[in-house]
Amino acid sequence: METTSLTAINALILEDQPDDIDLVLYELERQGIILNWRHAANEPDFVKLLNPELDVILADFNLPQFSALRALELMQARGLEIPFIVVTGSISEEIAVECIKRGAADYLLKDRLSRLGTAILQALRERRLNLEKRHAEAALRDSEMKFKTLFSESLDVILIINSESGVVLDVNKSLLRSLGYPPHQLVGKYYTALIPDSTIDSEGELLTMVRNHGALYDSREFLRADGTTCPMDITATVIPWGTGTAVVATLRDITERRQVEEARQTAEILQAQLEHEKVLNELKSRFVSMVSHEYRTPLSTIMTSSELLLNYSDRMDEEQKSRYFTQIQQSVKNMILLMDEVLTIEKLNIEQAPFEPREIDLTTFCNGVVDEINFNHQDDSNIEFSVQGTPTTVKLDESLLRQILTNLLSNAVKYSPGGSKVLFSLKWDSDRVVITITDRGIGIPADDQKRMFEPFHRARNVSDISGTGLGLSIAKRAVELHGGTIGFQSAEGVGTTFVVILPVAGEEAPEA
């Protein structure tokens, strides 16, 4: 037999015979059941001892001027649900059935108490199960009430749809506010009545998606009663419904949110356009300033030299004439060089420059560029070229590579003291080549360094040194077309080091 826990059972014994009480207690103790008991022999004492803390009532059927049925009636009148077991000396079957009908948990004869322990434990178990059932039913009712309140008062549209047929079983009153339909107009119809005809085929998969995945989170267009559409977030999930299942779909109007998002995107586009305009205006201003400065000097030289030749050539010897003609030619070359750089950066920026890598002897190529720089700068150039590592086959675009090296080396020479050393190294490193160019020139001010690759930008400390501000922009774009990287370190008054890393495979960089 199942035994009780160590906690004693609170019991009220309704009995007028002390010997019978002792008999009950003895039998229960023999069965391992301990009672914490009180005793009543009449109605006033019984009523006085009745309380909700009781676990069980053991009642003799007949007492002087009192009975078990009367005791059961008094207990029920007070709303108490205490297991009530009739324990009596003799009782007819009809009366026993009547006791059970009236609410007694069980009945036993005093000469057959071997089943008393089991009866008490069974009554306690049934009481516990009944309490748990009532609690569960109360929780279910509370949950249903909350669901009904939420369903009815929610600002979102809530649809309950038959998960198999797609027929709307119920819908809350927000349907009228959000989409303009009275709720009763949709109940019994297919939910697709809310889907625009242009999208009904794809939207028809909604129930399939919910059934397959258990839930759906999406944004879709729904049809208003006036024929317009409304963007709405939809959250749908499958729930038990009667003997089958239903889909609960919550629809939230996101018109305002979309309007805010569209306004934000428009503002971002306008801001980007404004920033672009500012950049273009700044570039235009720099270009005009550069052209004004860089063209003024050679044009002045051409004008002065040509006037002297025109007015005084008959008084000049051949050496003087040659000098003025040379000045004119050099000025024209400078202007052509300026125009070439402008056209080069334009082609590179709009990606018109062809990228045509082919195998070259990089060491020989670099030596050739050094010779060109030395020739053009004559006594001002002192480039020290070195090679590290074992040369391997390299595929690079010669034209673009020349732009990189010529601009970086020319700048290094131009912005360094006359005759000072420029270090130019070529390092072979696995599948890439590292080009390093170091000078001990004027350096780049910290405030200018973040803008040095911008077209037409020149550092504030260049003074009257001629330049267009395009060389680094051209070099950077040429490096990017190779799929490489370029960077530098510089300190004003100390010098600058540029590092270019190029892949040797000759593969064009992916488009940005």
C-alpha positions in Angstrom: 0.0 0.0 0.0 1.2 3.5 -0.8 2.2 5.3 2.4 1.9 9.0 3.3 4.7 11.5 3.6 6.2 12.2 7.0 3.7 15.1 7.5 0.8 14.0 9.6 -2.7 14.2 8.1 -5.0 16.8 9.7 -8.2 14.9 10.5 -11.5 15.6 12.2 -13.1 12.4 13.7 -16.9 12.6 14.2 -17.5 9.8 16.7 -19.3 9.4 20.1 -17.5 6.1 21.0 -13.9 6.5 22.4 -13.2 2.8 21.8 -14.1 3.2 18.1 -11.7 6.2 17.9 -8.9 4.1 19.3 -9.7 1.4 16.9 -9.5 3.8 13.9 -6.2 5.2 15.1 -4.7 1.8 15.8 -5.6 0.6 12.4 -4.2 3.6 10.6 -1.0 3.5 12.6 -0.6 -0.1 11.7 -1.0 0.9 8.0 1.7 3.6 8.5 -0.6 6.6 8.5 -0.2 9.3 11.2 -3.2 11.5 12.0 -3.1 15.0 13.6 -6.7 14.7 14.8 -9.4 16.5 16.6 -12.6 14.9 17.9 -16.3 16.0 17.8 -19.3 14.0 19.1 -22.1 16.4 18.3 -23.2 19.1 15.9 -21.9 22.2 17.8 -18.5 20.7 18.3 -18.3 19.6 14.7 -19.2 23.1 13.4 -16.7 24.6 15.8 -13.9 22.4 14.5 -14.6 22.8 10.8 -11.9 24.7 9.0 -10.2 24.7 5.6 -6.9 23.3 7.0 -8.5 19.8 7.5 -7.3 17.1 5.1 -10.0 14.5 5.9 -13.2 14.0 7.9 -13.9 10.5 9.3 -17.6 10.4 10.4 -19.7 7.7 12.1 -23.0 7.6 10.3 -25.3 7.7 13.4 -24.7 9.8 16.5 -27.2 11.0 19.1 -29.2 13.8 17.5 -26.6 14.1 14.7 -25.7 12.1 11.5 -23.0 11.9 8.9 -25.4 13.2 6.2 -26.1 16.3 8.4 -22.4 16.8 8.9 -21.7 16.5 5.2 -24.5 19.1 4.6 -22.9 21.5 7.1 -19.5 21.2 5.6 -20.8 21.8 2.0 -22.8 24.8 3.2 -19.6 26.5 4.3 -18.0 25.9 0.8 -15.5 23.5 2.2 -14.2 20.6 0.0 -12.7 18.2 2.5 -12.6 14.5 1.7 -15.5 13.0 3.8 -15.3 9.3 4.6 -18.2 7.5 6.4 -16.9 5.0 9.0 -19.8 3.2 10.6 -20.8 0.0 12.4 -23.6 -0.9 10.0 -25.2 0.7 7.0 -27.5 -0.4 4.2 -26.4 -0.3 0.6 -29.1 2.3 -0.2 -27.8 4.7 2.5 -24.2 4.1 1.4 -25.1 5.0 -2.2 -27.0 8.1 -0.8 -23.8 9.2 1.1 -21.8 8.9 -2.1 -24.4 10.9 -4.0 -24.4 13.6 -1.4 -20.6 14.0 -1.8 -18.9 11.6 0.5 -15.6 10.3 -0.8 -16.1 6.7 0.5 -17.7 4.6 3.2 -16.4 1.7 5.3 -17.6 -0.6 8.0 -15.9 -0.5 11.4 -15.2 -4.2 11.3 -13.5 -3.9 7.9 -11.0 -1.1 8.5 -8.1 -2.7 6.5 -9.1 -0.5 3.6 -9.3 2.7 5.6 -5.7 3.8 4.9 -6.1 3.2 1.2 -9.4 5.1 1.2 -7.9 8.1 2.9 -4.9 8.3 0.5 -7.2 7.8 -2.5 -9.5 10.6 -1.2 -6.5 12.9 -0.7 -5.2 12.1 -4.2 -8.5 12.8 -5.8 -8.8 16.1 -3.9 -5.4 17.1 -5.1 -6.2 16.2 -8.7 -9.5 18.1 -8.5 -7.7 21.2 -7.1 -5.2 21.0 -9.9 -7.9 20.6 -12.5 -9.8 23.6 -11.1 -6.6 25.6 -11.1 -5.9 24.6 -14.7 -9.4 25.4 -15.7 -9.2 28.8 -13.9 -5.9 29.5 -15.6 -7.4 28.5 -19.0 -10.4 30.8 -18.4 -8.1 33.6 -17.4 -6.0 33.0 -20.5 -9.0 32.9 -22.7 -10.3 36.1 -21.1 -6.9 37.8 -21.7 -6.9 36.5 -25.3 -10.4 37.8 -25.9 -9.4 41.2 -24.4 -6.2 41.4 -26.4 -8.1 40.2 -29.5 -10.9 42.7 -29.1 -8.9 45.8 -28.0 -5.6 45.4 -30.0 -4.8 48.3 -32.3 -3.4 45.7 -34.7 -5.6 43.7 -37.0 -5.9 40.1 -35.8 -7.2 37.4 -38.1 -8.0 33.8 -37.1 -7.8 31.7 -40.2 -8.6 28.1 -40.8 -5.2 26.7 -41.5 -6.4 24.2 -44.1 -9.1 26.1 -46.0 -7.9 29.7 -45.6 -11.4 30.8 -44.4 -11.5 33.6 -41.9 -13.0 32.3 -38.6 -12.8 35.6 -36.7 -11.3 39.1 -36.9 -11.2 41.9 -34.5 -12.7 45.4 -34.8 -9.3 47.0 -35.8 -10.0 45.7 -39.3 -12.5 48.6 -39.7 -10.0 51.2 -38.5 -7.0 49.9 -40.5 -8.5 48.6 -43.7 -12.1 49.9 -43.7 -13.9 46.6 -43.6 -16.6 45.8 -40.9 -15.4 42.5 -39.2 -18.5 40.6 -40.0 -17.9 41.3 -43.7 -14.8 39.2 -43.8 -15.8 36.3 -41.5 -16.6 33.2 -43.5 -14.6 34.5 -46.5 -11.1 33.6 -47.8 -8.4 35.7 -46.3 -7.2 36.4 -49.8 -10.0 38.9 -50.1 -7.5 41.2 -48.4 -4.7 40.5 -51.0 -4.4 42.7 -54.1 -5.1 40.9 -57.3 -1.6 41.6 -58.6 0.0 39.7 -55.8 -2.6 37.1 -54.9 -0.7 34.2 -56.5 2.4 34.8 -54.4 0.5 35.7 -51.3 -1.6 32.5 -51.6 1.5 30.7 -50.3 1.2 32.4 -46.9 -0.7 29.5 -45.2 1.8 26.9 -46.7 4.7 28.9 -45.3 3.2 29.1 -41.9 2.3 25.4 -41.8 5.8 24.4 -43.0 7.7 26.8 -40.7 5.4 27.2 -37.8 5.5 31.1 -38.1 5.9 33.9 -40.6 7.3 37.4 -40.2 7.0 39.5 -43.3 5.9 42.9 -44.8 3.2 42.8 -47.4 0.6 44.9 -49.2 -3.0 44.5 -48.1 -6.1 45.8 -49.8 -8.3 48.5 -48.2 -12.0 48.6 -48.7 -11.6 51.7 -50.9 -9.4 49.8 -53.3 -6.1 51.3 -52.2 -3.3 49.3 -50.7 -1.8 49.5 -47.2 1.7 48.3 -46.3 1.6 46.1 -43.2 3.9 44.0 -41.1 2.4 40.5 -40.7 3.2 38.0 -38.0 1.5 34.6 -38.3 1.7 31.4 -36.3 -0.3 28.2 -36.0 -2.3 27.5 -32.8 -4.7 24.6 -31.7 -8.3 25.5 -32.6 -11.1 23.1 -31.6 -10.2 19.7 -33.0 -7.8 21.2 -35.6 -5.5 24.1 -36.0 -5.8 27.8 -37.0 -3.4 30.5 -38.1 -3.4 33.7 -36.0 -2.2 36.5 -38.2 -1.4 40.0 -36.8 -1.3 42.9 -39.2 0.3 46.2 -38.3 0.0 49.3 -40.5 3.5 50.6 -41.3 2.5 53.4 -43.6 3.9 56.1 -41.3 7.1 54.0 -40.8 7.6 53.7 -44.5 7.0 57.4 -44.9 9.6 58.2 -42.3 12.0 55.7 -43.9 11.4 57.2 -47.3 11.9 60.7 -45.9 15.2 59.6 -44.2 16.4 58.0 -47.5 15.5 61.1 -49.4 17.3 63.2 -46.8 20.4 61.0 -47.1 20.3 61.2 -50.9 20.0 65.0 -50.8 22.8 65.1 -48.2 25.0 63.0 -50.4 24.2 65.1 -53.4 25.0 68.2 -51.4 28.3 66.7 -50.2 29.1 65.7 -53.8 28.3 69.2 -55.0 30.6 70.6 -52.2 33.4 68.2 -53.3 32.9 69.2 -57.0 32.9 72.9 -56.1 36.0 72.5 -54.1 37.7 70.5 -56.9 36.7 73.2 -59.3 38.1 75.9 -57.0 41.3 74.0 -56.7 41.5 73.4 -60.4 41.0 77.1 -61.2 43.6 78.1 -58.6 46.1 75.5 -59.9 45.6 76.5 -63.6 45.8 80.2 -62.7 49.0 79.6 -60.8 50.7 77.0 -63.0 49.8 78.6 -66.3 50.5 82.2 -65.3 54.3 81.6 -65.0 54.9 79.8 -68.3 52.6 82.2 -70.1 54.4 85.1 -68.7 57.7 83.6 -69.8 56.4 83.0 -73.3 55.0 86.5 -73.5 58.2 88.1 -72.3 60.5 86.0 -74.4 58.4 86.5 -77.6 58.2 90.2 -77.1 62.0 90.5 -76.7 62.5 88.4 -79.8 60.0 90.4 -81.7 61.3 93.8 -80.8 65.0 93.3 -80.3 66.0 90.2 -82.2 68.1 92.4 -84.6 70.2 93.4 -81.6 70.7 89.8 -80.2 73.3 87.3 -81.1 72.5 83.7 -81.8 73.1 82.6 -78.2 70.7 85.1 -76.8 68.0 84.1 -79.3 68.5 80.5 -78.5 68.1 81.1 -74.8 64.8 82.8 -75.3 63.5 80.2 -77.7 64.5 77.5 -75.2 62.6 79.3 -72.5 59.5 79.4 -74.7 59.8 75.7 -75.5 60.3 74.7 -71.9 57.2 76.8 -70.9 55.2 75.1 -73.6 56.4 71.7 -72.4 55.3 72.6 -68.8 51.9 73.6 -70.0 51.6 70.4 -72.0 52.7 68.3 -69.0 50.0 70.0 -66.9 47.3 69.3 -69.5 48.5 65.7 -69.8 48.2 65.2 -66.0 44.7 66.6 -66.0 43.7 64.3 -68.9 45.3 61.3 -67.2 43.5 61.8 -63.9 40.3 62.2 -65.8 40.7 59.0 -67.7 41.8 57.1 -64.6 38.9 58.3 -62.5 36.2 57.5 -65.1 37.9 54.1 -65.7 38.7 54.8 -69.4 42.4 53.9 -68.9 43.0 50.4 -70.3 44.6 47.9 -68.0 47.0 45.8 -70.1 49.4 43.8 -67.9 52.2 41.9 -69.6 55.4 40.3 -68.5 58.2 42.8 -67.9 61.7 42.8 -66.5 60.8 45.0 -63.4 64.4 45.7 -62.4 65.4 46.9 -65.9 62.2 48.9 -66.0 62.9 50.7 -62.7 66.4 51.5 -63.8 65.0 53.1 -66.9 62.6 55.3 -64.9 65.5 56.4 -62.6 67.5 57.4 -65.7 64.6 59.4 -67.0 64.2 61.2 -63.7 67.9 61.9 -63.4 68.0 63.3 -67.0 64.9 65.6 -66.4 66.2 66.9 -63.0 69.9 66.8 -63.9 72.0 68.0 -60.9 69.0 68.0 -58.5 68.5 64.2 -58.7 70.4 61.6 -56.6 68.4 58.4 -56.6 69.9 55.3 -55.0 68.2 52.2 -56.4 68.4 48.8 -54.7 66.8 45.3 -55.2 66.1 42.8 -52.5 65.0 39.1 -52.9 65.0 36.9 -55.9 63.2 38.5 -59.0 60.4 36.5 -60.4 58.2 36.8 -63.5 55.9 39.8 -63.1 52.9 40.9 -65.2 52.2 44.6 -64.8 50.8 47.4 -67.0 53.9 49.4 -68.1 52.0 52.7 -68.7 50.4 52.6 -65.3 53.6 51.5 -63.6 55.4 54.4 -65.2 52.8 56.8 -63.8 53.3 55.4 -60.3 57.1 55.5 -60.3 57.5 58.8 -62.2 55.1 60.7 -59.9 56.5 59.3 -56.6 60.2 59.7 -57.6 59.7 63.1 -59.2 58.0 64.3 -56.0 60.7 62.9 -53.8 63.4 64.7 -55.8 61.3 67.9 -56.2 60.5 68.3 -52.5 64.0 67.4 -51.3 67.1 69.7 -51.0 69.1 69.8 -54.2 71.4 66.8 -54.6 70.0 65.0 -51.4 69.7 61.3 -51.6 66.4 59.5 -52.5 66.2 55.8 -51.5 64.3 53.6 -54.0 64.0 49.9 -53.2 62.4 47.0 -54.9 61.7 44.0 -52.7 60.4 40.6 -54.0 58.0 39.0 -51.5 56.3 35.8 -52.5 53.4 36.7 -54.9 53.8 40.5 -54.5 56.4 43.2 -55.0 57.0 46.0 -52.5 58.2 49.3 -53.8 59.6 51.8 -51.2 60.6 55.4 -51.9 62.1 57.5 -49.1 63.3 61.1 -49.2 64.7 63.5 -46.6 62.7 66.5 -48.0 60.2 69.0 -46.5 57.7 66.3 -45.4 53.9 66.5 -45.3 52.2 68.4 -42.5 50.0 66.2 -40.3 46.9 68.3 -41.2 47.4 67.6 -44.9 48.2 63.9 -44.8 44.6 62.6 -44.9 43.9 64.6 -48.1 47.2 64.0 -50.0 45.5 61.6 -52.5 42.7 64.1 -53.4 43.0 65.7 -56.9 44.5 69.2 -56.9 45.3 69.1 -53.2 48.8 70.4 -52.3 50.3 70.6 -48.8 50.5 74.0 -47.3 54.3 74.0 -47.0 55.1 73.6 -50.8 55.7 77.3 -51.0 56.5 78.3 -54.7 57.5 74.8 -55.7 55.7 74.1 -59.0 53.1 71.3 -59.1 49.5 70.4 -60.0 48.4 68.4 -57.0 47.6 65.5 -59.3 50.6 63.2 -59.1 49.6 61.3 -56.0 46.0 61.0 -57.2 47.3 59.5 -60.5 49.6 57.1 -58.7 46.9 55.9 -56.3 44.5 55.2 -59.1 47.1 53.4 -61.1 48.0 51.2 -58.0 44.3 50.4 -57.5 43.9 49.3 -61.1 46.6 46.7 -60.4 44.8 45.6 -57.3 47.5 46.9 -55.1 47.8 49.3 -52.1 49.7 52.6 -51.5 50.4 54.3 -48.2 52.9 56.7 -46.7 54.5 57.9 -43.5 55.8 61.5 -43.2 56.9 64.2 -40.8 57.3 67.8 -41.6 60.9 68.8 -41.9 62.1 65.1 -41.7 61.0 63.5 -44.9 58.5 61.0 -46.4 58.4 57.3 -47.2 55.9 55.9 -49.7 55.2 52.1 -49.9 53.5 50.6 -52.9 52.5 46.9 -52.8 51.6 45.3 -56.2 50.5 41.7 -56.9 52.7 40.2 -59.5 50.0 38.1 -61.2 48.7 41.0 -63.3 45.0 40.5 -62.3 42.9 43.5 -62.5 41.4 44.8 -59.3 37.6 44.0 -58.8 35.3 46.9 -59.5 34.3 48.9 -56.4 
